[in-house]
């Protein structure tokens, strides 16, 4: 890894096919990858790790703020939304380079207190060719504050697919993405510190499942936009829904957990 100024970062990865095979097993796909095989949408999330020693981690298990990602004085942070453009397939076992840049920082006062939104752009290249452009929106929040009332999900889908979660799935996805956020595996922390009703299903995992569903329904996808709207717990069933090119995740009580669109 080499880094430019603190708002820019460049990482390289050999894109080990074994890791993609482990992801397929984790998601129940049972596919085996070899060098040169096209990777499915969003598989790059399991690459480009930035491991840090324990003393460089924050209380939530993520790398401490103040390096590449800014410290805005708000201790809680989560992945809120994203947009991806797939220019060409990423290939397993072929060295890739990801350049990341903080594009914007926006502060707001929300119903749950002070918020900040950080937008990061990632450009991933393989063999000097741009393969994926991704915009990642992170939300920073203060401790406490009342949660916003959840939105109700549409019920007029053309097709749907139920998905179940458990602590093993969340642990394996955390391991594959090297995501140390404790809300995904430390139930005591998730309940007592961050106020959730269990382990939180990763926003990227929901997006990952929706992208796979979109590709299965539509064929190869060129772009995907998504936004998390309400957390889903590990003990709750989610339903992947589709109407045309619109997709969403519905919780067991009818709430909208994520909304997305694909082209």
C-alpha positions as CSV (number, residue, x, y, z in Angstrom):
1,X,0.0,0.0,0.0
2,X,1.1,3.5,-0.7
3,X,-0.8,6.6,0.2
4,X,-0.9,10.1,-1.2
5,X,-2.4,13.0,0.9
6,X,-4.7,11.9,3.7
7,X,-7.8,12.3,1.5
8,X,-6.4,9.9,-1.2
9,X,-5.4,6.3,-0.9
10,X,-4.1,3.7,-3.4
11,X,-4.2,-0.1,-2.6
12,X,-3.3,-3.1,-4.7
13,X,-4.6,-6.7,-4.4
14,X,-3.9,-10.0,-6.3
15,X,-7.6,-10.8,-6.2
16,X,-7.1,-14.3,-4.9
17,X,-9.7,-16.7,-6.5
18,X,-9.9,-18.7,-3.3
19,X,-11.4,-15.7,-1.5
20,X,-14.1,-15.4,-4.2
21,X,-14.8,-19.1,-3.8
22,X,-15.2,-18.6,0.0
23,X,-17.6,-15.7,-0.6
24,X,-19.7,-17.9,-2.9
25,X,-19.8,-20.6,-0.2
26,X,-20.8,-18.0,2.5
27,X,-23.7,-16.7,0.3
28,X,-24.8,-20.3,-0.5
29,X,-23.8,-20.1,-4.2
30,X,-21.4,-23.0,-4.3
31,X,-19.3,-21.6,-7.2
32,X,-15.6,-22.2,-7.5
33,X,-13.4,-19.5,-9.1
34,X,-10.1,-19.9,-11.0
35,X,-7.6,-17.4,-12.3
36,X,-9.2,-15.3,-15.1
37,X,-12.8,-16.0,-14.2
38,X,-15.1,-12.9,-14.1
39,X,-16.1,-12.0,-10.5
40,X,-19.7,-11.2,-9.7
41,X,-20.9,-7.7,-8.9
42,X,-19.6,-6.3,-5.6
43,X,-17.1,-9.1,-5.1
44,X,-14.4,-6.4,-4.9
45,X,-15.7,-5.8,-1.3
46,X,-13.7,-8.8,-0.1
47,X,-10.4,-7.4,-1.5
48,X,-8.2,-4.4,-0.8
49,X,-8.0,-4.9,3.0
50,X,-6.4,-2.3,5.2
51,X,-5.5,-4.3,8.4
52,X,-4.5,-2.3,11.4
53,X,-3.1,-3.4,14.8
54,X,-5.4,-3.4,17.9
55,X,-4.1,-0.1,19.2
56,X,-5.1,1.6,15.9
57,X,-8.7,0.6,16.2
58,X,-11.6,2.7,17.5
59,X,-14.1,1.5,20.2
60,X,-16.3,0.1,17.5
61,X,-13.6,-2.2,16.0
62,X,-13.1,-0.2,12.9
63,X,-9.8,1.5,12.2
64,X,-9.6,4.7,14.2
65,X,-10.7,7.9,12.4
66,X,-8.3,10.6,11.6
67,X,-6.2,8.9,8.8
68,X,-7.7,8.4,5.4
69,X,-11.2,8.9,6.8
70,X,-11.6,12.2,8.8
71,X,-12.4,12.4,12.5
72,X,-15.5,14.6,12.7
73,X,-16.1,14.3,16.4
74,X,-19.0,11.9,15.9
75,X,-18.3,8.3,17.2
76,X,-20.9,6.2,15.4
77,X,-20.5,5.5,11.7
78,X,-22.1,3.3,9.2
79,X,-22.3,2.7,5.5
80,X,-25.4,4.6,4.3
81,X,-25.6,4.4,0.5
82,X,-23.6,3.8,-2.6
83,X,-23.5,3.9,-6.4
84,X,-21.6,1.6,-8.7
85,X,-20.7,1.7,-12.4
86,X,-19.5,-1.6,-13.8
87,X,-17.3,-0.7,-16.9
88,X,-16.0,-4.2,-17.4
89,X,-15.7,-7.4,-15.4
90,X,-13.1,-7.7,-12.7
91,X,-11.2,-11.0,-13.1
92,X,-10.1,-13.4,-10.3
93,X,-6.4,-13.8,-9.8
94,X,-5.4,-10.7,-11.8
95,X,-3.7,-7.9,-9.9
96,X,-5.9,-4.8,-9.4
97,X,-5.4,-1.3,-8.1
98,X,-8.0,0.7,-6.2
99,X,-7.6,4.5,-5.9
100,X,-9.9,6.1,-3.2
101,X,-10.6,9.8,-2.7
102,X,-12.7,11.7,-0.2
103,X,-15.0,13.7,-2.5
104,X,-17.1,15.6,0.0
105,X,-18.0,16.1,3.7
106,X,-21.5,17.4,4.6
107,X,-22.7,18.2,8.2
108,X,-26.4,18.3,9.1
109,X,-28.7,18.4,12.1
110,X,-31.1,15.4,11.8
111,X,-34.0,14.1,13.9
112,X,-31.6,11.9,15.7
113,X,-29.0,14.6,16.4
114,X,-25.9,15.8,14.6
115,X,-24.9,14.0,11.5
116,X,-22.1,14.1,9.0
117,X,-22.0,12.4,5.6
118,X,-18.7,11.5,3.9
119,X,-18.6,10.5,0.2
120,X,-15.7,8.5,-1.0
121,X,-15.0,7.6,-4.6
122,X,-13.2,4.4,-5.5
123,X,-11.8,3.7,-9.0
124,X,-10.6,0.1,-9.6
125,X,-8.4,-0.8,-12.5
126,X,-7.1,-4.1,-13.8
127,X,-4.4,-4.2,-16.6
128,X,-4.6,-0.4,-16.9
129,X,-8.3,-0.6,-17.6
130,X,-11.0,1.0,-15.4
131,X,-13.3,-1.8,-14.3
132,X,-15.4,-0.4,-11.5
133,X,-16.2,3.1,-10.2
134,X,-17.9,3.2,-6.8
135,X,-19.2,6.0,-4.7
136,X,-19.6,5.1,-1.0
137,X,-21.6,7.3,1.4
138,X,-20.7,7.0,5.1
139,X,-22.9,8.5,7.9
140,X,-21.4,9.7,11.2
141,X,-23.7,10.1,14.2
142,X,-23.4,11.2,17.8
143,X,-24.2,8.8,20.6
144,X,-27.8,8.6,21.7
145,X,-30.7,10.4,19.9
146,X,-34.0,9.0,18.9
147,X,-34.2,6.7,15.9
148,X,-36.3,8.0,13.0
149,X,-39.5,6.2,12.3
150,X,-38.9,3.5,9.6
151,X,-40.5,3.8,6.2
152,X,-42.9,1.1,5.0
153,X,-41.7,-1.0,2.1
154,X,-43.8,-1.3,-1.1
155,X,-45.8,-4.5,-1.4
156,X,-46.5,-4.4,-5.2
157,X,-43.4,-6.3,-6.3
158,X,-43.3,-8.4,-9.4
159,X,-41.0,-11.0,-7.8
160,X,-39.5,-11.6,-4.4
161,X,-37.0,-13.9,-2.6
162,X,-36.8,-14.5,1.2
163,X,-33.4,-14.5,2.8
164,X,-32.5,-15.6,6.4
165,X,-29.5,-14.5,8.4
166,X,-27.7,-15.8,11.5
167,X,-24.6,-14.9,13.5
168,X,-22.4,-17.3,11.5
169,X,-23.3,-15.6,8.1
170,X,-22.5,-12.2,9.6
171,X,-19.3,-13.4,11.1
172,X,-18.1,-15.0,7.8
173,X,-19.0,-11.9,5.8
174,X,-17.2,-9.7,8.3
175,X,-14.1,-11.9,8.0
176,X,-14.2,-11.9,4.2
177,X,-14.4,-8.1,4.1
178,X,-12.1,-7.6,7.1
179,X,-14.9,-5.5,8.7
180,X,-14.2,-5.3,12.4
181,X,-17.3,-3.3,13.3
182,X,-18.6,-4.9,16.5
183,X,-22.3,-4.4,15.7
184,X,-22.0,-7.4,13.3
185,X,-20.6,-9.9,15.8
186,X,-20.6,-8.6,19.4
187,X,-24.3,-8.7,20.4
188,X,-23.7,-7.2,23.8
189,X,-22.0,-4.1,22.3
190,X,-24.7,-3.8,19.6
191,X,-27.4,-3.8,22.2
192,X,-25.9,-1.9,25.1
193,X,-23.7,0.6,23.4
194,X,-25.4,1.3,20.0
195,X,-29.0,0.4,21.0
196,X,-29.8,-2.2,18.4
197,X,-32.1,-5.2,18.9
198,X,-29.4,-7.7,18.0
199,X,-26.6,-8.1,15.6
200,X,-26.9,-5.7,12.6
201,X,-26.9,-7.2,9.1
202,X,-24.2,-5.4,7.1
203,X,-25.5,-2.8,4.7
204,X,-23.0,-4.0,2.1
205,X,-24.3,-7.6,2.6
206,X,-27.8,-6.5,1.8
207,X,-26.5,-4.5,-1.2
208,X,-24.5,-7.6,-2.2
209,X,-27.5,-9.8,-2.1
210,X,-29.7,-7.3,-4.0
211,X,-27.0,-6.9,-6.7
212,X,-26.8,-10.7,-7.1
213,X,-30.6,-10.8,-7.3
214,X,-30.6,-8.0,-9.9
215,X,-28.0,-9.8,-12.0
216,X,-30.0,-13.1,-11.8
217,X,-33.2,-11.2,-12.9
218,X,-31.8,-8.8,-15.4
219,X,-28.6,-10.3,-16.7
220,X,-25.3,-8.3,-16.5
221,X,-25.9,-5.0,-14.7
222,X,-24.1,-1.8,-15.8
223,X,-24.9,0.3,-12.7
224,X,-26.4,-0.1,-9.3
225,X,-27.6,2.6,-6.8
226,X,-28.7,1.8,-3.3
227,X,-29.6,3.4,0.0
228,X,-30.0,1.9,3.5
229,X,-33.1,3.1,5.3
230,X,-33.5,0.9,8.3
231,X,-31.3,-1.8,10.0
232,X,-32.2,-5.5,9.8
233,X,-31.2,-7.7,12.7
234,X,-29.5,-11.1,12.4
235,X,-32.6,-12.9,13.7
236,X,-35.0,-11.3,11.2
237,X,-36.0,-12.6,7.8
238,X,-35.6,-10.1,4.9
239,X,-37.3,-10.2,1.5
240,X,-35.5,-9.2,-1.6
241,X,-38.1,-7.5,-3.9
242,X,-38.1,-6.5,-7.5
243,X,-40.4,-4.3,-9.7
244,X,-38.9,-3.7,-13.1
245,X,-35.5,-2.2,-12.4
246,X,-36.3,-1.2,-8.9
247,X,-35.2,-3.4,-6.0
248,X,-35.7,-3.2,-2.2
249,X,-35.3,-5.2,1.0
250,X,-38.4,-5.5,3.2
251,X,-38.2,-6.4,6.9
252,X,-40.5,-8.9,8.6
253,X,-42.6,-6.1,10.0
254,X,-43.0,-4.5,6.5
255,X,-40.4,-1.8,7.0
256,X,-38.1,-0.7,4.2
257,X,-34.5,-1.7,5.0
258,X,-32.9,-0.8,1.6
259,X,-33.9,0.6,-1.7
260,X,-32.0,0.3,-5.0
261,X,-32.2,0.6,-8.7
262,X,-30.2,-1.3,-11.4
263,X,-29.5,-0.7,-15.1
